[in-house]
């Protein structure tokens, strides 16, 4: 349960007195603001999650927070080569419930079955992987032989010895899949990396251990020779490894102690399921680096975020994994569909540096609203029907409150409007609750 400082208890006491004997009234308006108690919020809570749910400092929750933390230190294609601006997929690697070793089915999304078995055998704890391309992904998952691709994964292990052994064993397992055809490759600037290539193919697989981390890398350079493929792999390592050097590895006891909401953002975003369980892409707060992984056009997103001075990004039921099994799709093509939002409804909360920059961000998000769709009595709000997906309709609304901007969506207009109203009310209530 959130512990309130003394000055907050004084404020609550004042509000109780103003409301009348024995009546506690949440959502009382500040000067110049509306009374959010009268908004149509449907079934959605307008109270911060930490006022009615206590966070469980478990290993599982800690590792989920660890994945989010790791995502903020994982390179995107933009970091490696500006032309790799499209996101082709993301995948988190997490343990089941009470385990301290990652779920093998997650690992198989980024490694072969034999490689995943080697990772689990060496007690991989958690990880994150992200794909990038110079071609916009085909949403059906069709392979892109003409695209330059990089799929980069980072996994953390309990010890440096575990990580070093895992890197070697994963590489050996992958190499042995086609032992007669594969050839070992030594990268000039990273001779400690374990790499292999099959002559006549445009792809290379590589792994390297760094401290307690293992970085897995698959690159594709169409019509490129081995020197071109090696050069791209080296560029990826050159960007990723320093990012890991700046991120101290976690033990299980370290993970248990992580604060799930250091920026106070999770308490400000609507939470329809009323769950206080961090999860990658589902209930998480990211820095710009981490949030870019979930964007389809990362160059355009980065430009928007930096122009409007957005620095924190919180998601609630927002994204779903788009990776398919490595063994089914093969190589870097395991990440080929792009980034998918949760079609049934979700929310993203953006924090800007101030009210003026938040207003700028609000003006650029949801740029073609329908004035007739705005939620009733909600200031600084707008809604629109999104382009038809062919399977269902979807509506989205945006609201602004002080230095925050939120975008919510749902399959029905009234649902999107209620989400928007609840989000506005929650932002207002979070100022004092």
N, C-alpha and C positions, 0 to 999 in steps of 0.2 A: 504494500500500500504506500502511496506517495506521502512523504512526511512534509507537512506544511510549516514554513517558518512562522514566527510569532506575528509578524505584520500581516500575514494572510489570515490568521485566526481573527485578528482585529477587524479585517475587512469583512469576513464572514459574519462576525457578530453584528457589525453595523448593518449588513444586509438583512439579517434576521430581524433586527429591531425595526427596520423600515417596512418590512413585510407584515409585521403584526405578530402578536404573541403566539409562539408555537408553530409559525408557518415559515418554512424555509423555501425561498423562491429562487431557483437558478435562472440565469440568463437575464438578470436585471440590466437594462441598458446603461452604458456610460453616456456622458454628455454628448449630445449630437448623434447618437446611434439609435438604431431601432430596437424595439423589444423583441428579441428573437424567439421568445416563448410563443409568439403567435404565428410563427411560420409553419407551413405545411411540410413537415419533415418525414411523413410516412412512418415506416417502422425503424428508422435509423436513429441511433443514439446521438445525442448532442453533448455528452459528457466525456471528458478525456478518459481513455482506457485505464490510466493508472489511478483513477478515483474509485473504480469499482472492481478492478482486477489486480491481483498481486503477481508480479513477474516471478517465475520459477527459475532460480539459478541452477539449472541442471546442465549436465554435460552436453546433452542433445541441443538445448537452446544455445549454450555457449559456442558449440561448433557452428551452428547456423549463423551466429553473430561473427564468428571467425571467417566464414565464407564471405559475408558482406564486407568485412574488413579487407579480406584478400582481394575481392573484386576491385576495390579502390586502388590496388597496387598491381593490377594486371594490365598489360599493354593491349591497346586496340590496334587495328590495322593502321589507323591514322598515325600512331606513334612510329610505326615501322616504315611506312611509305605512304605519303599523302594520297596516292591514287587508290589505296585500299580503304575506301571510305564507307563501303556498305557492310552492315552487319548481317552475317549469315546464320547466326544462332548462338545460343548460350546454353550452358549446362552446369548446374551445381552438383557437387559430389558430397553427400552427407551420410552419416551413419543412421542406422535404424534405431529408433527409440533409445534404449539404454546402452547401446554398443559404443565403443570408442574406436571402432574400425569402420570405414566407409562401406556403404551398401554396394555390393559388387555390380548390381544392375545399373547404378549410376556411373560407375567407372567404365562399364562396357559401352557407354554412350560416347566415350572419347578414345578408348583403347580397344584393341582386339580382345576377344575372350581370353586368349592366352596371356596377353599383356595385363588385362584387368586382374586375372588370377594372381599374377606375380605381384601386382601392386597391393592387393588385399593380403597376400601371404606376408608381405613386409609391413603390414599394419598401417596402410594409408589412413589418415584421420579424416581429412576433408579436402576439398579442392574446388576449383572453378575453371571453366573453359569457355572460350569465345572464338567465333569464326569471323573472318573478314574477307572481302573480295573487292576487285575493281569493277565487277559487274553487279547490277542489281539482281538479287536472288529471284529465282523462279519459285513462286509460292507453292507450287505443286511438289517441289523437291527434286525436279528434274536436274540432272547433273549439268555442270557448266564447264565443258572441256576447254572453252576458249578463255576462261577466267583465270586470273592470278589469284590464288587462294592462300590464306594462312589460317590454320586452326591451332590456337595456342592454349595449352592447359597448364595449370599450376596445382600441384598436390603437396600437402604437408604431411610429414612422417614424424614419428616420435623422437627419433635421434638422427644425427648426421650419418651414422653407419647404416641405419635403415634406409635412408634416402639414397645413399650411394649404391647400396646393394640393389635396391629396387630399380634404379635407372639401368643398371647393367642387365638385370634379369628381364625387365620389360623389353629392352632392345633385343636380347637374345631370343625371347619368345616370338617377337614380331619377325625377326630375321629368319627364324626357322620355318615360318609359314611357307616360304619359298626359298629354301636354303640354296638350291642349285642356281637360281636366277638372281638372287640378291647379291650386292657387292657392298662391303663396308666402305665408308667414306670418313675421312678425317677432315674436319673443318679447320682451316689454317689458323684462325684467331681463337678457336675454342677446341683445342685438341683433346680436351677431356670429355667432350660430348660423344655420345654413342649414336652413330648415324648410319643409315644404309639407303641404298638407291638401287633401282632395277634398271639396267641399261635399256634404253628405248622408251622409257616412261618419263613424264614430266614432273614426277613427284619425289619427295625425299621425306623420310621419317627420322626424327632425331630426339634424343633425351639428354638432359644434363642435370646433375644434382648440384645444389647450391645450399650450403648449410643444411637445414632439415627439409628443404624443398626439392621437388623434382619438377622440371619444366618439360612438358611434352610438346613436340612441334611437328606439324605436317605442313609442307608447303607444296604448291603447284605453280609452275611457270610454264604456260603453254608455249610450245615451239621453242622452249629454251633448252640449252645444253646444261650439263652438270655445273659449270662455273656460275651460270645465272641462278640456278637453284640453290647452290651453296651460298651465294652472295645474299640472297633473300633470307635464308636461315640465319646467317650471321647477323644481319641487321635486326632480326627479331630478338636474338639473344642479347645483342648489344643494348636494346631498349629494356628488355624484361629483367635481366639480372640485377642492374642497379636498383630497380624498383623493389626487388625482394631484399636487397641489402639494407634498405631503409625500413623493413618490416620485421621486427623481432618475431620469431616463431612462437607459437602458443603451446603450452602443455595443457593437459586436460584441466588441471587446477587453475591455470590462467584463464582458460575459456569460461569456466564456471563463474568467475568474478567479473566478466565483462558487463558493462552497463549497456542495456539494449537501446537506450534513448538519450545519449549524451547531449544531443542538440535540441531535445524537447520537441521533436518533429512527429514521432509516432503518436504522441498524445493529442496531436492537432489534426490528424487525418481520420476521416470516417472509417469505421471498422465494423462493417455489417455483421461479421461473424463473432464479434466481441472476443476475439482471441488475442492473447498477449504473448504470441509465439513468433519470434523473428523467422523469416523465411526468404530466401533469395528471390527477388522479383515479385514477391507476394506481400510481405510486410517487412519493409526495410528502408533505411535511410542511407543515401549514397552521397559521396562527393561527386563532382563533375566527372572525374575519371571513371568511377564505377558506373554512373548512370549512362554514360555514353555506350556501354556495352549493350544496352537494351534499346538502342536507336537503330532504325533501318538505314537512314542516311546520317551517318555520324558527323560528317563535315558540316552539313546544314544545321544539325542540332548544336554542335559546338559553337558555331558562329552565333546562333540565337542566344545560347546560354551566356556567352561572354559579353555580347552586346547589351544584354539586359541585366547583367551582373547577378545572375542566379548562381547560388553557391551550395545549396542543399536541395536534395530531391528525395521525397518519400513516396513510396508506393504502397497501395493497399489493394490486394486482389487484382493487380494490374497486368502481369505478364505470365505467360505459360512457357515451359521449355519447348524448344522447337528442334532439338537434336533427335536423330534416330540412331539406332544401334550402329556402331562403327562396323561391326561384322556384316551388317546387312547393306550398308551404303558404301563402305570401302573408303579408306584413306580420308583425305580432307573433305570429301563429299559428305561426310557425316553431318556437316553443318552446311546446308544448302538452301533451306527454305526461307530464311529471314527471321525477323523477330515478330512474335505474335502477342497481341493484347488479349486479355480475357474477354471473350465476346459477351458474356452474360452481364458484365458490369464491373467497374473498378474505379480507382481514383489515383491521381498523382498530385502531390502537393509540392510546390516550388517555393523556396525562400530566396528573396532578393536582399540586396544590401540596404534598401530603404523603400519608402512609399512611392517615390518618383520612379525608380527603376522597376518596381512591381507593376506600376501603372503601364509602363512601357511594355513589359512582358505580357500583361493582360491584353494589350491592344494587338499583340502579334500572335497570340494563341487563339485558335478558333476564329479566324479572320473574317469569315462570311456568316455571321449569325443571322437568325431569323427573328426579327423584333417581336413577332407574335408568339414565340416560344419561350420567352424569358420567364423564369419562375416568379410567381406573384410575390410582390413586396420584398424581394431580395435585392438590396442595393448592389451596384457593380457586378451584375450578372448577365449572362447571355447564353443562348443555346442554339443548336443547329442540328439538322439531320445529317448524318455522315453519309458518304457515298455508299450506295447499295452494294453489299458483298455478293449478292446473288443467292444467299441462303437466308438472310434475315435483315431486318432494319436495325439501325443503331442510332441513338441520339446522344449528343454530348453537350455538356454545359460547363462554363467557366465562371468562377467567382474570384473576387479580389477583396482582401481585408488587410489593411496596413501593409506590411512588407511581404505578405503571402499571396500567392495565386494558386488556385486549385482547378484541375480539370477532372470532371467525373463523366461517366457514361453508363448507359443501360440500353436495353432493347426496346423499352417503351418510353415515350416522351415524359409521361407523368412520373415515372420512376427516376429518370435523369433529373427532372426538376426537383423531386424530393431529396435526392442525393445532394444536389447543389444547395438547397436550403439548409439541409442538415450540416453540410460542410461549412457554410457561412456561420451558422449558429455555433458550431463546435469551435471555430476559430475565435469567435467572440468570447465564448465561455472559457476557453483555455487561457485567456488573459488574466483571469482571477481564480479559477478553480484549481 
